[in-house]
Amino acid sequence: MNIPGQDEKMANPPWGMWEVLLDEPAYKVKRITVLPGKRLSYQKHFRRREHWMVVEGKGVVTIDGKDNHIEKGESIDIPQEAAHRMANNGNEDLTFIEIQQGEYFGEDDILRLEDDYGRV
């Protein structure tokens, strides 16, 4: 059976791109690049938590309405069910590594609360 979102290894959404680096039963690792002036959906996941480490650029992570400025070499934890997004307010690409942990890692475990690209 093919579960929607389960087999995706890379994508080019309007805000940039992501690529799966590792997809293991207990965790998934992605490289995510956000273009200058763009941001991810403000969203929640019900079956996983995430850890983000910035490897290029700088941005603003919003978690449950609180903004956190983050730059290269810094990391932040996203609790399961927390509303969150990354925004690139800089002039260069923002790249971060996302480590997902939980019981399910499919792209269909996303509840979009706000989206700049009409995907709510």
PLY file of the C-alpha trace (Angstrom):
ply
format ascii 1.0
element vertex 120
property float x
property float y
property float z
element edge 119
property int vertex1
property int vertex2
end_header
0.00 0.00 0.00
1.34 3.45 -0.92
0.82 6.00 1.84
0.62 9.61 0.55
3.82 11.49 1.30
5.64 8.39 2.51
7.88 7.88 -0.56
8.81 11.51 -1.28
12.60 12.06 -1.19
12.80 15.67 -2.39
10.57 18.58 -3.34
10.73 22.16 -4.57
7.90 24.01 -2.80
7.47 27.75 -3.52
9.70 28.74 -0.59
12.78 26.67 -1.58
13.60 22.96 -1.46
13.98 19.95 0.80
15.74 16.62 0.44
15.62 13.49 2.61
19.17 12.52 3.64
18.25 9.52 5.83
14.95 7.70 6.27
15.15 5.18 9.10
12.35 3.51 11.11
13.11 5.61 14.24
14.06 8.94 12.59
14.26 10.94 9.36
16.86 13.57 8.43
16.23 16.32 5.85
18.21 19.21 4.41
15.87 22.19 3.98
16.73 25.39 2.11
14.56 28.50 2.42
15.03 31.23 -0.19
15.59 34.88 0.87
12.32 36.57 1.90
10.38 33.26 2.03
9.01 31.20 4.88
7.53 27.78 5.55
3.89 27.23 6.46
2.93 27.85 10.08
2.12 24.23 10.88
1.84 21.39 13.39
2.76 17.71 13.36
0.84 15.25 15.51
3.09 12.22 15.24
6.62 13.64 15.41
8.90 16.22 16.99
11.77 17.97 15.20
15.25 19.34 15.88
16.54 22.04 13.50
20.20 23.08 13.11
21.10 25.97 10.84
24.12 25.26 8.63
23.92 28.34 6.33
22.34 31.76 6.74
20.05 33.04 9.47
16.34 33.26 10.11
13.47 33.44 12.55
11.81 30.33 13.99
8.30 30.87 15.36
7.12 28.30 17.92
3.60 28.71 19.35
3.66 32.44 18.53
7.12 33.19 19.98
9.89 34.32 17.59
13.41 32.95 18.03
16.28 34.40 15.97
18.65 31.68 14.80
21.82 31.63 12.71
24.52 29.30 11.41
25.68 26.89 14.09
22.59 27.26 16.28
19.78 24.78 16.80
16.26 24.63 18.21
13.80 21.91 19.23
10.23 21.81 17.91
7.97 19.86 20.30
5.33 17.52 18.93
2.06 19.41 18.25
3.72 22.84 18.58
2.79 25.37 15.88
6.03 26.30 14.10
7.67 27.83 11.02
11.04 29.00 9.74
11.37 32.35 7.95
14.36 33.60 5.99
14.52 37.36 6.48
18.07 37.58 5.12
19.59 38.14 1.69
21.10 34.66 1.25
19.73 31.12 1.31
18.97 29.67 4.74
19.76 25.96 5.03
19.02 23.82 8.06
19.13 20.15 8.93
15.90 18.75 10.33
15.90 15.60 12.45
12.44 14.11 12.92
11.67 11.66 15.73
8.37 10.03 16.55
6.08 7.31 15.26
5.45 8.56 11.69
7.33 10.81 9.26
5.04 11.14 6.23
4.46 14.51 4.59
0.73 14.05 5.23
1.28 14.62 9.00
1.05 18.38 8.49
-1.73 20.65 9.68
-1.13 24.03 8.02
-2.44 26.90 10.14
-1.17 29.69 7.83
0.48 29.55 4.42
1.76 32.23 2.03
1.08 29.98 -0.97
-2.60 29.02 -0.54
-1.99 25.49 0.80
-4.06 25.78 4.01
0 1
1 2
2 3
3 4
4 5
5 6
6 7
7 8
8 9
9 10
10 11
11 12
12 13
13 14
14 15
15 16
16 17
17 18
18 19
19 20
20 21
21 22
22 23
23 24
24 25
25 26
26 27
27 28
28 29
29 30
30 31
31 32
32 33
33 34
34 35
35 36
36 37
37 38
38 39
39 40
40 41
41 42
42 43
43 44
44 45
45 46
46 47
47 48
48 49
49 50
50 51
51 52
52 53
53 54
54 55
55 56
56 57
57 58
58 59
59 60
60 61
61 62
62 63
63 64
64 65
65 66
66 67
67 68
68 69
69 70
70 71
71 72
72 73
73 74
74 75
75 76
76 77
77 78
78 79
79 80
80 81
81 82
82 83
83 84
84 85
85 86
86 87
87 88
88 89
89 90
90 91
91 92
92 93
93 94
94 95
95 96
96 97
97 98
98 99
99 100
100 101
101 102
102 103
103 104
104 105
105 106
106 107
107 108
108 109
109 110
110 111
111 112
112 113
113 114
114 115
115 116
116 117
117 118
118 119
